[in-house]
Amino acid sequence: MAKSQSSRTSDDDPKLLAILEGRPCPDCDDGELERGTYKENRAVVCDSCDTPRAQLW
């Protein structure tokens, strides 16, 4: 692993996901961001259009 990369965050400390969760989706009018998975990674995804806004790997 390169020095600039960090290991996975622990399951009880996904701060980025917590910050984004519940915000309105910037890509659609009806969606809200919720925690989920995207390509098998923990992510924040729109509940309406399924667009991922952030993913952790």
Gaussian input, Z-matrix of N, CA and C with variables (Angstrom, degrees):
# hf/3-21g

backbone

0 1
 N
 C     1     B1
 C     2     B2     1     A1
 N     3     B3     2     A2     1     D1
 C     4     B4     3     A3     2     D2
 C     5     B5     4     A4     3     D3
 N     6     B6     5     A5     4     D4
 C     7     B7     6     A6     5     D5
 C     8     B8     7     A7     6     D6
 N     9     B9     8     A8     7     D7
 C    10    B10     9     A9     8     D8
 C    11    B11    10    A10     9     D9
 N    12    B12    11    A11    10    D10
 C    13    B13    12    A12    11    D11
 C    14    B14    13    A13    12    D12
 N    15    B15    14    A14    13    D13
 C    16    B16    15    A15    14    D14
 C    17    B17    16    A16    15    D15
 N    18    B18    17    A17    16    D16
 C    19    B19    18    A18    17    D17
 C    20    B20    19    A19    18    D18
 N    21    B21    20    A20    19    D19
 C    22    B22    21    A21    20    D20
 C    23    B23    22    A22    21    D21
 N    24    B24    23    A23    22    D22
 C    25    B25    24    A24    23    D23
 C    26    B26    25    A25    24    D24
 N    27    B27    26    A26    25    D25
 C    28    B28    27    A27    26    D26
 C    29    B29    28    A28    27    D27
 N    30    B30    29    A29    28    D28
 C    31    B31    30    A30    29    D29
 C    32    B32    31    A31    30    D30
 N    33    B33    32    A32    31    D31
 C    34    B34    33    A33    32    D32
 C    35    B35    34    A34    33    D33
 N    36    B36    35    A35    34    D34
 C    37    B37    36    A36    35    D35
 C    38    B38    37    A37    36    D36
 N    39    B39    38    A38    37    D37
 C    40    B40    39    A39    38    D38
 C    41    B41    40    A40    39    D39
 N    42    B42    41    A41    40    D40
 C    43    B43    42    A42    41    D41
 C    44    B44    43    A43    42    D42
 N    45    B45    44    A44    43    D43
 C    46    B46    45    A45    44    D44
 C    47    B47    46    A46    45    D45
 N    48    B48    47    A47    46    D46
 C    49    B49    48    A48    47    D47
 C    50    B50    49    A49    48    D48
 N    51    B51    50    A50    49    D49
 C    52    B52    51    A51    50    D50
 C    53    B53    52    A52    51    D51
 N    54    B54    53    A53    52    D52
 C    55    B55    54    A54    53    D53
 C    56    B56    55    A55    54    D54
 N    57    B57    56    A56    55    D55
 C    58    B58    57    A57    56    D56
 C    59    B59    58    A58    57    D57
 N    60    B60    59    A59    58    D58
 C    61    B61    60    A60    59    D59
 C    62    B62    61    A61    60    D60
 N    63    B63    62    A62    61    D61
 C    64    B64    63    A63    62    D62
 C    65    B65    64    A64    63    D63
 N    66    B66    65    A65    64    D64
 C    67    B67    66    A66    65    D65
 C    68    B68    67    A67    66    D66
 N    69    B69    68    A68    67    D67
 C    70    B70    69    A69    68    D68
 C    71    B71    70    A70    69    D69
 N    72    B72    71    A71    70    D70
 C    73    B73    72    A72    71    D71
 C    74    B74    73    A73    72    D72
 N    75    B75    74    A74    73    D73
 C    76    B76    75    A75    74    D74
 C    77    B77    76    A76    75    D75
 N    78    B78    77    A77    76    D76
 C    79    B79    78    A78    77    D77
 C    80    B80    79    A79    78    D78
 N    81    B81    80    A80    79    D79
 C    82    B82    81    A81    80    D80
 C    83    B83    82    A82    81    D81
 N    84    B84    83    A83    82    D82
 C    85    B85    84    A84    83    D83
 C    86    B86    85    A85    84    D84
 N    87    B87    86    A86    85    D85
 C    88    B88    87    A87    86    D86
 C    89    B89    88    A88    87    D87
 N    90    B90    89    A89    88    D88
 C    91    B91    90    A90    89    D89
 C    92    B92    91    A91    90    D90
 N    93    B93    92    A92    91    D91
 C    94    B94    93    A93    92    D92
 C    95    B95    94    A94    93    D93
 N    96    B96    95    A95    94    D94
 C    97    B97    96    A96    95    D95
 C    98    B98    97    A97    96    D96
 N    99    B99    98    A98    97    D97
 C   100   B100    99    A99    98    D98
 C   101   B101   100   A100    99    D99
 N   102   B102   101   A101   100   D100
 C   103   B103   102   A102   101   D101
 C   104   B104   103   A103   102   D102
 N   105   B105   104   A104   103   D103
 C   106   B106   105   A105   104   D104
 C   107   B107   106   A106   105   D105
 N   108   B108   107   A107   106   D106
 C   109   B109   108   A108   107   D107
 C   110   B110   109   A109   108   D108
 N   111   B111   110   A110   109   D109
 C   112   B112   111   A111   110   D110
 C   113   B113   112   A112   111   D111
 N   114   B114   113   A113   112   D112
 C   115   B115   114   A114   113   D113
 C   116   B116   115   A115   114   D114
 N   117   B117   116   A116   115   D115
 C   118   B118   117   A117   116   D116
 C   119   B119   118   A118   117   D117
 N   120   B120   119   A119   118   D118
 C   121   B121   120   A120   119   D119
 C   122   B122   121   A121   120   D120
 N   123   B123   122   A122   121   D121
 C   124   B124   123   A123   122   D122
 C   125   B125   124   A124   123   D123
 N   126   B126   125   A125   124   D124
 C   127   B127   126   A126   125   D125
 C   128   B128   127   A127   126   D126
 N   129   B129   128   A128   127   D127
 C   130   B130   129   A129   128   D128
 C   131   B131   130   A130   129   D129
 N   132   B132   131   A131   130   D130
 C   133   B133   132   A132   131   D131
 C   134   B134   133   A133   132   D132
 N   135   B135   134   A134   133   D133
 C   136   B136   135   A135   134   D134
 C   137   B137   136   A136   135   D135
 N   138   B138   137   A137   136   D136
 C   139   B139   138   A138   137   D137
 C   140   B140   139   A139   138   D138
 N   141   B141   140   A140   139   D139
 C   142   B142   141   A141   140   D140
 C   143   B143   142   A142   141   D141
 N   144   B144   143   A143   142   D142
 C   145   B145   144   A144   143   D143
 C   146   B146   145   A145   144   D144
 N   147   B147   146   A146   145   D145
 C   148   B148   147   A147   146   D146
 C   149   B149   148   A148   147   D147
 N   150   B150   149   A149   148   D148
 C   151   B151   150   A150   149   D149
 C   152   B152   151   A151   150   D150
 N   153   B153   152   A152   151   D151
 C   154   B154   153   A153   152   D152
 C   155   B155   154   A154   153   D153
 N   156   B156   155   A155   154   D154
 C   157   B157   156   A156   155   D155
 C   158   B158   157   A157   156   D156
 N   159   B159   158   A158   157   D157
 C   160   B160   159   A159   158   D158
 C   161   B161   160   A160   159   D159
 N   162   B162   161   A161   160   D160
 C   163   B163   162   A162   161   D161
 C   164   B164   163   A163   162   D162
 N   165   B165   164   A164   163   D163
 C   166   B166   165   A165   164   D164
 C   167   B167   166   A166   165   D165
 N   168   B168   167   A167   166   D166
 C   169   B169   168   A168   167   D167
 C   170   B170   169   A169   168   D168

   B1=1.4480
   B2=1.5272
   B3=1.3130
   B4=1.4564
   B5=1.5167
   B6=1.3362
   B7=1.4531
   B8=1.5168
   B9=1.3271
   B10=1.4601
   B11=1.5196
   B12=1.3179
   B13=1.4565
   B14=1.5188
   B15=1.2945
   B16=1.4525
   B17=1.5172
   B18=1.3041
   B19=1.4546
   B20=1.5183
   B21=1.3245
   B22=1.4656
   B23=1.5196
   B24=1.3228
   B25=1.4519
   B26=1.5121
   B27=1.3234
   B28=1.4553
   B29=1.5201
   B30=1.3287
   B31=1.4620
   B32=1.5155
   B33=1.3304
   B34=1.4526
   B35=1.5235
   B36=1.3289
   B37=1.4580
   B38=1.5270
   B39=1.3286
   B40=1.4700
   B41=1.5273
   B42=1.3340
   B43=1.4682
   B44=1.5238
   B45=1.3018
   B46=1.4632
   B47=1.5221
   B48=1.3175
   B49=1.4606
   B50=1.5266
   B51=1.3155
   B52=1.4633
   B53=1.5238
   B54=1.3224
   B55=1.4658
   B56=1.5230
   B57=1.3207
   B58=1.4635
   B59=1.5253
   B60=1.3137
   B61=1.4639
   B62=1.5320
   B63=1.3304
   B64=1.4590
   B65=1.5124
   B66=1.3204
   B67=1.4655
   B68=1.5229
   B69=1.3342
   B70=1.4673
   B71=1.5278
   B72=1.3080
   B73=1.4613
   B74=1.5253
   B75=1.3271
   B76=1.4636
   B77=1.5317
   B78=1.3436
   B79=1.4663
   B80=1.5205
   B81=1.3181
   B82=1.4668
   B83=1.5302
   B84=1.3098
   B85=1.4642
   B86=1.5234
   B87=1.3207
   B88=1.4570
   B89=1.5212
   B90=1.3217
   B91=1.4565
   B92=1.5061
   B93=1.3293
   B94=1.4549
   B95=1.5242
   B96=1.3217
   B97=1.4567
   B98=1.5226
   B99=1.3378
   B100=1.4558
   B101=1.5170
   B102=1.3268
   B103=1.4645
   B104=1.5165
   B105=1.3132
   B106=1.4533
   B107=1.5109
   B108=1.3206
   B109=1.4582
   B110=1.5145
   B111=1.3222
   B112=1.4538
   B113=1.5145
   B114=1.3226
   B115=1.4691
   B116=1.5286
   B117=1.3319
   B118=1.4631
   B119=1.5244
   B120=1.3224
   B121=1.4586
   B122=1.5182
   B123=1.3346
   B124=1.4575
   B125=1.5161
   B126=1.3261
   B127=1.4579
   B128=1.5191
   B129=1.3363
   B130=1.4574
   B131=1.5185
   B132=1.3442
   B133=1.4603
   B134=1.5209
   B135=1.3286
   B136=1.4598
   B137=1.5255
   B138=1.3316
   B139=1.4648
   B140=1.5233
   B141=1.3305
   B142=1.4580
   B143=1.5299
   B144=1.3341
   B145=1.4702
   B146=1.5341
   B147=1.3376
   B148=1.4719
   B149=1.5235
   B150=1.3282
   B151=1.4595
   B152=1.5254
   B153=1.3373
   B154=1.4621
   B155=1.5270
   B156=1.3194
   B157=1.4657
   B158=1.5193
   B159=1.3286
   B160=1.4646
   B161=1.5181
   B162=1.3300
   B163=1.4624
   B164=1.5166
   B165=1.3198
   B166=1.4627
   B167=1.5143
   B168=1.3126
   B169=1.4639
   B170=1.4900
   A1=107.79
   A2=117.03
   A3=121.85
   A4=110.29
   A5=116.45
   A6=120.44
   A7=112.74
   A8=117.97
   A9=120.26
   A10=112.70
   A11=117.49
   A12=121.01
   A13=109.39
   A14=115.83
   A15=119.55
   A16=109.09
   A17=115.77
   A18=119.22
   A19=109.29
   A20=116.47
   A21=120.87
   A22=109.84
   A23=114.90
   A24=118.80
   A25=107.97
   A26=115.72
   A27=118.50
   A28=110.11
   A29=116.33
   A30=121.18
   A31=112.55
   A32=117.66
   A33=119.33
   A34=112.24
   A35=119.07
   A36=120.95
   A37=113.03
   A38=119.59
   A39=120.39
   A40=110.51
   A41=117.45
   A42=121.62
   A43=113.05
   A44=117.99
   A45=119.91
   A46=110.77
   A47=116.66
   A48=119.85
   A49=110.94
   A50=116.91
   A51=120.60
   A52=111.30
   A53=117.34
   A54=121.37
   A55=110.79
   A56=117.39
   A57=121.25
   A58=113.63
   A59=117.28
   A60=121.21
   A61=110.91
   A62=115.59
   A63=121.72
   A64=115.03
   A65=117.20
   A66=120.00
   A67=110.23
   A68=117.17
   A69=119.34
   A70=110.75
   A71=116.11
   A72=121.48
   A73=109.19
   A74=118.31
   A75=120.29
   A76=113.30
   A77=117.44
   A78=120.92
   A79=114.60
   A80=118.15
   A81=119.84
   A82=109.48
   A83=116.32
   A84=121.02
   A85=113.67
   A86=117.88
   A87=120.85
   A88=114.49
   A89=118.03
   A90=120.18
   A91=115.74
   A92=112.59
   A93=122.18
   A94=107.15
   A95=116.73
   A96=120.43
   A97=110.28
   A98=114.90
   A99=120.95
   A100=109.49
   A101=115.78
   A102=119.71
   A103=109.85
   A104=114.53
   A105=120.64
   A106=109.17
   A107=116.35
   A108=121.24
   A109=109.48
   A110=114.51
   A111=121.99
   A112=106.40
   A113=116.49
   A114=122.33
   A115=110.97
   A116=115.15
   A117=124.35
   A118=114.06
   A119=118.81
   A120=122.86
   A121=109.64
   A122=116.52
   A123=119.56
   A124=107.85
   A125=116.52
   A126=119.75
   A127=111.06
   A128=114.59
   A129=123.04
   A130=105.36
   A131=115.26
   A132=122.28
   A133=108.38
   A134=116.46
   A135=120.76
   A136=109.73
   A137=116.29
   A138=119.88
   A139=112.85
   A140=117.46
   A141=120.90
   A142=112.31
   A143=117.25
   A144=120.36
   A145=113.36
   A146=117.73
   A147=123.84
   A148=114.27
   A149=117.86
   A150=120.91
   A151=109.38
   A152=118.13
   A153=119.74
   A154=110.03
   A155=116.91
   A156=121.26
   A157=111.26
   A158=117.60
   A159=122.35
   A160=107.42
   A161=115.41
   A162=119.62
   A163=109.06
   A164=115.50
   A165=122.19
   A166=108.98
   A167=116.46
   A168=120.79
   A169=110.21
   D1=134.86
   D2=179.12
   D3=-69.11
   D4=152.93
   D5=-179.07
   D6=-60.75
   D7=-30.74
   D8=-178.94
   D9=-75.86
   D10=-13.70
   D11=179.18
   D12=-93.07
   D13=146.29
   D14=175.67
   D15=-112.22
   D16=163.75
   D17=177.07
   D18=-75.87
   D19=170.15
   D20=179.72
   D21=-57.09
   D22=144.94
   D23=173.07
   D24=-74.35
   D25=155.52
   D26=179.42
   D27=-71.01
   D28=156.62
   D29=-177.71
   D30=-62.39
   D31=-24.89
   D32=-178.35
   D33=-93.66
   D34=8.47
   D35=-177.63
   D36=-139.40
   D37=48.00
   D38=176.89
   D39=-87.30
   D40=74.09
   D41=-172.83
   D42=-59.64
   D43=-41.94
   D44=-179.67
   D45=-61.38
   D46=-43.98
   D47=-179.97
   D48=-64.42
   D49=-38.98
   D50=179.21
   D51=-65.43
   D52=-37.80
   D53=179.46
   D54=-64.96
   D55=-41.47
   D56=-176.12
   D57=-81.06
   D58=-27.36
   D59=-176.23
   D60=-58.93
   D61=131.70
   D62=177.62
   D63=91.92
   D64=-9.84
   D65=178.56
   D66=-77.22
   D67=155.50
   D68=176.51
   D69=-68.71
   D70=147.46
   D71=178.09
   D72=-72.51
   D73=130.40
   D74=177.72
   D75=-77.32
   D76=-9.10
   D77=-176.99
   D78=-99.03
   D79=-15.76
   D80=179.13
   D81=-144.00
   D82=163.19
   D83=-175.68
   D84=-82.63
   D85=-23.45
   D86=-171.43
   D87=-102.71
   D88=-14.20
   D89=-168.79
   D90=-87.38
   D91=158.24
   D92=174.07
   D93=-131.36
   D94=142.94
   D95=-178.23
   D96=-78.06
   D97=135.79
   D98=178.49
   D99=-139.07
   D100=155.05
   D101=177.80
   D102=-70.37
   D103=143.30
   D104=178.95
   D105=-169.92
   D106=-150.15
   D107=176.48
   D108=-129.22
   D109=151.51
   D110=175.01
   D111=-141.95
   D112=119.55
   D113=-177.15
   D114=50.24
   D115=45.53
   D116=176.60
   D117=68.18
   D118=12.77
   D119=176.42
   D120=-109.80
   D121=149.99
   D122=173.38
   D123=-63.53
   D124=139.16
   D125=-173.30
   D126=-154.99
   D127=170.29
   D128=166.80
   D129=-114.04
   D130=123.44
   D131=-172.25
   D132=-130.39
   D133=145.66
   D134=176.53
   D135=-68.06
   D136=133.68
   D137=-179.84
   D138=-76.85
   D139=-9.13
   D140=-179.39
   D141=-104.52
   D142=-52.32
   D143=-175.59
   D144=-102.28
   D145=-3.28
   D146=178.36
   D147=63.63
   D148=19.31
   D149=177.49
   D150=-77.80
   D151=126.74
   D152=176.17
   D153=-76.20
   D154=137.87
   D155=177.76
   D156=-105.53
   D157=-27.26
   D158=177.12
   D159=-157.07
   D160=146.75
   D161=173.85
   D162=-142.47
   D163=147.96
   D164=-179.84
   D165=-113.05
   D166=132.60
   D167=175.47
   D168=-145.09

